[in-house]
Amino acid sequence: MLNQQIRDTIQQFREALPAELAAKIEQGAGEISALDIIGKALNVGASVPDFSLTNQNGDLRKLADYLAQGPLVLTFYRGLWCPFCNLQLKAYNDRLADIEATGAKLVAVTPEKPDALQILKDGGAPEDFTDMAPEATDFDVLFDDGGDLSEKFGLQFNLPKVHQDLLQNFNIDVEALTGNDRYAFPDPATYVIDQSGKITWAFVPNNYRKRAEVDDILKAIAQLS
């Protein structure tokens, strides 16, 4: 299960990192969880905002085109610098056939540029970060330039200062990755959207160390029929 993988990774980090560094990570995680993202985010019954964004290949993708094909699974992630995002992307890619067998499309949205992995490598990010990142996915990953779409969904927040400092210490150049220096990222929410554009299922964790499980997504899609 994805969230068990995440818990295992957290434990590995705690054992490997200096206590002071681990404490700073926990401090920032607590500050993020204290934000009222759940209260602000779009939820079940809401209509999703329209969008036209480019995917990792530079192709324009529109909400209407996705919905014309079937239900949409829309998931937001922070970036390839985030180990939990990488676990999520790999888990979803591994189960992509199961999702698409329902007639639904899986689409990810991130504020990172399409060449983020190369930027991380060129910038000297630790191999522990870059080795976890998938080289590619078999589903669309849309570039949310400036985080406009995540803002419309009510998901965007600014990283706590303690986490900003940690990223800088790890040679993770957020401005190069996103095109701005605001350290603004989405809560890793996942939505199931019916063909009318209504949200029928929402996972808004208000916690970057929790992600929607594929089995739960599949159950939500099944309830559409």
Secondary structure by P-SEA (a helix, b strand, c coil): caaaaaaaaaaaaaacccaaaaaaaaaaaaaaaacccccccccccbbbbbbcccccccbbbbaaaaaaacccbbbbbcccccaaaaaaaaaaaaaaaaaaaacbbbbbbbccccaaaaaaaaacccaaaaaaccccccbbbbbcccaaaaaaacccccccaaaaaaaaaacccccccccccccccccbbbbbbccccccccccccccccbbbbaaaaaaaaaaac
